[in-house]
Amino acid sequence: MVIFLAVGTDHPVEANAEPDPIPSATPEPSEEPEDTGMSVDPIITTLTTNTSKLRDGDGKALKKLLLKEFGDLETDGEHAAVVLTFGGTHDANVGADIAAHANKVMRSALPDFMELVSSKGTRNYWDGKLDADEIRFEVFLHVKDA
């Protein structure tokens, strides 16, 4: 206690002392819009392709369909934020595998469009209501402030 009193009384405070100014955090103007997140309404499309070939590593047909469906968005500088992909078939494991292959093809076909989508930003699902050669994509776009 004696030490506390001695240390506490060494520096008297002036009654009219001005506090140190606090620097303001004024953001500098930026030419780039600020990130705001992702759209809440996805672009939903179902594509039909030979999923047996897709699972065997031949994604050429799906690549053409993806470029036709999403190529203009990539050209316009749009980016996907999250992609949910649903493979159709009677078996849940096969459907999820189809979706996983479809997501790989999408990343290679549209690298700029998919550049902001992390590995956690794509999800592989099964939809038993889809036919065996159908793949549904639900794409949520990245949104920036204008």
CYANA upper distance limits for C-alpha pairs under 8 A (distance plus 0.5 A):
  1 MET  CA      5 LEU  CA      6.77
  2 VAL  CA      6 ALA  CA      6.67
  3 ILE  CA      7 VAL  CA      6.56
  4 PHE  CA      8 GLY  CA      6.34
  5 LEU  CA      9 THR  CA      6.65
  6 ALA  CA     10 ASP  CA      7.01
  7 VAL  CA     11 HIS  CA      8.40
 13 VAL  CA     17 ALA  CA      7.92
 33 PRO  CA    144 LYS  CA      6.28
 33 PRO  CA    145 ASP  CA      5.68
 33 PRO  CA    146 ALA  CA      6.31
 34 GLU  CA    144 LYS  CA      6.15
 34 GLU  CA    145 ASP  CA      5.89
 34 GLU  CA    146 ALA  CA      8.48
 35 ASP  CA    143 VAL  CA      7.09
 35 ASP  CA    144 LYS  CA      5.14
 35 ASP  CA    145 ASP  CA      6.87
 36 THR  CA    143 VAL  CA      6.31
 36 THR  CA    144 LYS  CA      5.72
 36 THR  CA    145 ASP  CA      6.67
 37 GLY  CA     81 ALA  CA      8.42
 37 GLY  CA    142 HIS  CA      6.47
 37 GLY  CA    143 VAL  CA      5.92
 37 GLY  CA    144 LYS  CA      7.54
 38 MET  CA     81 ALA  CA      6.55
 38 MET  CA     82 VAL  CA      8.49
 38 MET  CA    140 PHE  CA      6.78
 38 MET  CA    141 LEU  CA      6.03
 38 MET  CA    142 HIS  CA      4.90
 38 MET  CA    143 VAL  CA      5.44
 39 SER  CA    140 PHE  CA      6.10
 39 SER  CA    141 LEU  CA      5.89
 39 SER  CA    142 HIS  CA      6.87
 39 SER  CA    143 VAL  CA      6.59
 40 VAL  CA    140 PHE  CA      7.36
 41 ASP  CA    140 PHE  CA      7.17
 42 PRO  CA    138 GLU  CA      6.11
 42 PRO  CA    139 VAL  CA      5.55
 42 PRO  CA    140 PHE  CA      4.98
 42 PRO  CA    141 LEU  CA      7.58
 43 ILE  CA    137 PHE  CA      8.23
 43 ILE  CA    138 GLU  CA      6.10
 43 ILE  CA    139 VAL  CA      5.53
 43 ILE  CA    140 PHE  CA      6.96
 43 ILE  CA    141 LEU  CA      8.47
 44 ILE  CA    136 ARG  CA      7.58
 44 ILE  CA    137 PHE  CA      6.17
 44 ILE  CA    138 GLU  CA      5.02
 44 ILE  CA    139 VAL  CA      6.95
 45 THR  CA    136 ARG  CA      6.16
 45 THR  CA    137 PHE  CA      5.92
 45 THR  CA    138 GLU  CA      7.23
 46 THR  CA    134 GLU  CA      6.99
 46 THR  CA    135 ILE  CA      5.99
 46 THR  CA    136 ARG  CA      4.60
 46 THR  CA    137 PHE  CA      6.73
 47 LEU  CA     65 LEU  CA      7.69
 47 LEU  CA    134 GLU  CA      6.15
 47 LEU  CA    135 ILE  CA      5.83
 47 LEU  CA    136 ARG  CA      6.80
 48 THR  CA    133 ASP  CA      5.98
 48 THR  CA    134 GLU  CA      5.00
 48 THR  CA    135 ILE  CA      6.90
 49 THR  CA     61 ALA  CA      7.13
 49 THR  CA     62 LEU  CA      6.67
 49 THR  CA    133 ASP  CA      5.90
 49 THR  CA    134 GLU  CA      6.95
 49 THR  CA    135 ILE  CA      8.34
 50 ASN  CA     54 LEU  CA      6.94
 50 ASN  CA     61 ALA  CA      8.25
 50 ASN  CA    133 ASP  CA      6.04
 51 THR  CA     55 ARG  CA      6.55
 51 THR  CA     98 ILE  CA      7.09
 51 THR  CA    132 ALA  CA      7.77
 51 THR  CA    133 ASP  CA      5.74
 51 THR  CA    134 GLU  CA      8.18
 52 SER  CA     56 ASP  CA      6.83
 53 LYS  CA     57 GLY  CA      6.93
 53 LYS  CA     58 ASP  CA      5.71
 53 LYS  CA     59 GLY  CA      7.65
 54 LEU  CA     58 ASP  CA      5.33
 54 LEU  CA     59 GLY  CA      5.49
 54 LEU  CA     62 LEU  CA      8.23
 54 LEU  CA     98 ILE  CA      7.79
 54 LEU  CA    101 HIS  CA      7.20
 54 LEU  CA    102 ALA  CA      7.97
 55 ARG  CA     97 ASP  CA      8.00
 55 ARG  CA     98 ILE  CA      6.74
 55 ARG  CA    101 HIS  CA      6.86
 57 GLY  CA    101 HIS  CA      8.39
 59 GLY  CA     63 LYS  CA      6.47
 59 GLY  CA    102 ALA  CA      8.24
 59 GLY  CA    105 VAL  CA      6.63
 60 LYS  CA     64 LYS  CA      6.92
 61 ALA  CA     65 LEU  CA      7.04
 62 LEU  CA     66 LEU  CA      6.59
 62 LEU  CA    102 ALA  CA      8.02
 62 LEU  CA    105 VAL  CA      7.80
 63 LYS  CA     67 LEU  CA      6.62
 63 LYS  CA    105 VAL  CA      6.74
 63 LYS  CA    106 MET  CA      7.34
 63 LYS  CA    109 ALA  CA      6.23
 64 LYS  CA     68 LYS  CA      6.72
 65 LEU  CA     69 GLU  CA      6.62
 66 LEU  CA     70 PHE  CA      6.26
 66 LEU  CA     71 GLY  CA      7.61
 66 LEU  CA    106 MET  CA      7.26
 66 LEU  CA    109 ALA  CA      7.75
 67 LEU  CA     71 GLY  CA      4.94
 67 LEU  CA     72 ASP  CA      8.45
 67 LEU  CA    109 ALA  CA      7.28
 67 LEU  CA    110 LEU  CA      7.67
 68 LYS  CA     72 ASP  CA      8.23
 70 PHE  CA     74 GLU  CA      7.08
 70 PHE  CA    110 LEU  CA      8.44
 71 GLY  CA     75 THR  CA      6.70
 71 GLY  CA    110 LEU  CA      7.68
 72 ASP  CA     76 ASP  CA      6.58
 73 LEU  CA     77 GLY  CA      6.95
 73 LEU  CA     78 GLU  CA      5.72
 73 LEU  CA     79 HIS  CA      8.04
 73 LEU  CA    113 PHE  CA      7.81
 74 GLU  CA     78 GLU  CA      5.86
 74 GLU  CA     79 HIS  CA      7.27
 74 GLU  CA    110 LEU  CA      7.50
 74 GLU  CA    112 ASP  CA      6.86
 74 GLU  CA    113 PHE  CA      5.34
 77 GLY  CA    112 ASP  CA      8.43
 77 GLY  CA    113 PHE  CA      7.85
 78 GLU  CA    113 PHE  CA      6.69
 78 GLU  CA    141 LEU  CA      7.78
 78 GLU  CA    142 HIS  CA      7.77
 79 HIS  CA    112 ASP  CA      7.63
 79 HIS  CA    113 PHE  CA      4.93
 79 HIS  CA    114 MET  CA      6.60
 79 HIS  CA    115 GLU  CA      7.68
 79 HIS  CA    116 LEU  CA      7.16
 79 HIS  CA    141 LEU  CA      6.38
 79 HIS  CA    142 HIS  CA      5.95
 80 ALA  CA    113 PHE  CA      6.34
 80 ALA  CA    114 MET  CA      6.07
 80 ALA  CA    115 GLU  CA      8.31
 80 ALA  CA    116 LEU  CA      7.17
 80 ALA  CA    117 VAL  CA      6.84
 80 ALA  CA    139 VAL  CA      6.94
 80 ALA  CA    140 PHE  CA      6.42
 80 ALA  CA    141 LEU  CA      4.86
 80 ALA  CA    142 HIS  CA      5.86
 81 ALA  CA    114 MET  CA      8.20
 81 ALA  CA    116 LEU  CA      6.64
 81 ALA  CA    117 VAL  CA      5.76
 81 ALA  CA    121 GLY  CA      7.24
 81 ALA  CA    139 VAL  CA      8.07
 81 ALA  CA    140 PHE  CA      6.14
 81 ALA  CA    141 LEU  CA      5.65
 81 ALA  CA    142 HIS  CA      5.18
 82 VAL  CA    117 VAL  CA      6.59
 82 VAL  CA    121 GLY  CA      5.19
 82 VAL  CA    122 THR  CA      6.32
 82 VAL  CA    139 VAL  CA      6.53
 82 VAL  CA    140 PHE  CA      5.70
 82 VAL  CA    141 LEU  CA      7.57
 83 VAL  CA    117 VAL  CA      8.32
 83 VAL  CA    121 GLY  CA      6.76
 83 VAL  CA    122 THR  CA      5.22
 83 VAL  CA    123 ARG  CA      6.96
 83 VAL  CA    137 PHE  CA      7.33
 83 VAL  CA    138 GLU  CA      6.27
 83 VAL  CA    139 VAL  CA      5.11
 83 VAL  CA    140 PHE  CA      6.82
 84 LEU  CA    122 THR  CA      6.22
 84 LEU  CA    123 ARG  CA      5.37
 84 LEU  CA    124 ASN  CA      6.93
 84 LEU  CA    125 TYR  CA      7.85
 84 LEU  CA    137 PHE  CA      6.38
 84 LEU  CA    138 GLU  CA      5.54
 84 LEU  CA    139 VAL  CA      6.95
 85 THR  CA     99 ALA  CA      5.83
 85 THR  CA    100 ALA  CA      8.25
 85 THR  CA    102 ALA  CA      8.09
 85 THR  CA    103 ASN  CA      7.62
 85 THR  CA    122 THR  CA      7.92
 85 THR  CA    123 ARG  CA      6.55
 85 THR  CA    124 ASN  CA      5.70
 85 THR  CA    125 TYR  CA      6.39
 85 THR  CA    135 ILE  CA      7.50
 85 THR  CA    136 ARG  CA      6.24
 85 THR  CA    137 PHE  CA      5.18
 85 THR  CA    138 GLU  CA      6.84
 86 PHE  CA     95 GLY  CA      7.43
 86 PHE  CA     96 ALA  CA      7.35
 86 PHE  CA     98 ILE  CA      8.39
 86 PHE  CA     99 ALA  CA      5.94
 86 PHE  CA    124 ASN  CA      6.63
 86 PHE  CA    125 TYR  CA      5.01
 86 PHE  CA    126 TRP  CA      5.47
 86 PHE  CA    127 ASP  CA      6.22
 86 PHE  CA    135 ILE  CA      6.09
 86 PHE  CA    136 ARG  CA      5.54
 86 PHE  CA    137 PHE  CA      7.01
 87 GLY  CA     94 VAL  CA      8.19
 87 GLY  CA     95 GLY  CA      4.65
 87 GLY  CA     96 ALA  CA      6.28
 87 GLY  CA     97 ASP  CA      7.93
 87 GLY  CA     98 ILE  CA      5.70
 87 GLY  CA     99 ALA  CA      5.30
 87 GLY  CA    124 ASN  CA      8.19
 87 GLY  CA    125 TYR  CA      6.78
 87 GLY  CA    126 TRP  CA      5.43
 87 GLY  CA    127 ASP  CA      6.52
 87 GLY  CA    130 LEU  CA      7.85
 87 GLY  CA    132 ALA  CA      8.14
 87 GLY  CA    134 GLU  CA      7.01
 87 GLY  CA    135 ILE  CA      5.31
 87 GLY  CA    136 ARG  CA      7.21
 88 GLY  CA     95 GLY  CA      5.68
 88 GLY  CA     98 ILE  CA      8.30
 88 GLY  CA    126 TRP  CA      6.46
 88 GLY  CA    127 ASP  CA      5.66
 88 GLY  CA    128 GLY  CA      6.12
 88 GLY  CA    129 LYS  CA      7.34
 88 GLY  CA    130 LEU  CA      4.89
 88 GLY  CA    131 ASP  CA      5.75
 88 GLY  CA    132 ALA  CA      5.36
 88 GLY  CA    133 ASP  CA      7.10
 88 GLY  CA    134 GLU  CA      6.03
 88 GLY  CA    135 ILE  CA      6.62
 89 THR  CA     94 VAL  CA      7.48
 89 THR  CA     95 GLY  CA      6.11
 89 THR  CA    126 TRP  CA      8.11
 89 THR  CA    127 ASP  CA      7.74
 89 THR  CA    128 GLY  CA      6.20
 89 THR  CA    129 LYS  CA      8.33
 89 THR  CA    130 LEU  CA      6.98
 89 THR  CA    131 ASP  CA      6.25
 89 THR  CA    132 ALA  CA      4.61
 89 THR  CA    133 ASP  CA      8.02
 90 HIS  CA     95 GLY  CA      8.22
 90 HIS  CA    128 GLY  CA      6.23
 90 HIS  CA    132 ALA  CA      7.82
 91 ASP  CA     95 GLY  CA      6.65
 91 ASP  CA    126 TRP  CA      8.46
 91 ASP  CA    128 GLY  CA      7.96
 92 ALA  CA     96 ALA  CA      6.70
 92 ALA  CA    125 TYR  CA      8.45
 92 ALA  CA    126 TRP  CA      5.80
 92 ALA  CA    127 ASP  CA      8.04
 92 ALA  CA    128 GLY  CA      7.85
 93 ASN  CA     97 ASP  CA      6.66
 93 ASN  CA    126 TRP  CA      7.91
 94 VAL  CA     98 ILE  CA      6.65
 94 VAL  CA    126 TRP  CA      8.30
 95 GLY  CA     99 ALA  CA      6.81
 95 GLY  CA    125 TYR  CA      7.16
 95 GLY  CA    126 TRP  CA      4.99
 95 GLY  CA    127 ASP  CA      7.47
 95 GLY  CA    128 GLY  CA      8.46
 96 ALA  CA    100 ALA  CA      6.70
 96 ALA  CA    124 ASN  CA      5.65
 96 ALA  CA    125 TYR  CA      5.22
 96 ALA  CA    126 TRP  CA      5.47
 97 ASP  CA    101 HIS  CA      6.81
 97 ASP  CA    124 ASN  CA      7.85
 98 ILE  CA    102 ALA  CA      6.62
 98 ILE  CA    135 ILE  CA      8.34
 99 ALA  CA    103 ASN  CA      6.68
 99 ALA  CA    124 ASN  CA      5.45
 99 ALA  CA    125 TYR  CA      6.80
 99 ALA  CA    126 TRP  CA      7.97
 99 ALA  CA    135 ILE  CA      7.53
100 ALA  CA    104 LYS  CA      6.97
100 ALA  CA    123 ARG  CA      8.28
100 ALA  CA    124 ASN  CA      5.92
101 HIS  CA    105 VAL  CA      6.88
102 ALA  CA    106 MET  CA      6.65
102 ALA  CA    135 ILE  CA      8.35
103 ASN  CA    107 ARG  CA      6.72
103 ASN  CA    122 THR  CA      7.68
103 ASN  CA    124 ASN  CA      8.36
104 LYS  CA    108 SER  CA      6.92
105 VAL  CA    109 ALA  CA      6.42
106 MET  CA    110 LEU  CA      6.35
106 MET  CA    111 PRO  CA      8.35
106 MET  CA    114 MET  CA      8.25
107 ARG  CA    111 PRO  CA      5.84
107 ARG  CA    114 MET  CA      6.35
110 LEU  CA    114 MET  CA      6.58
111 PRO  CA    115 GLU  CA      6.27
117 VAL  CA    121 GLY  CA      5.56
117 VAL  CA    122 THR  CA      7.54
118 SER  CA    122 THR  CA      7.78
130 LEU  CA    134 GLU  CA      6.38
130 LEU  CA    135 ILE  CA      7.95
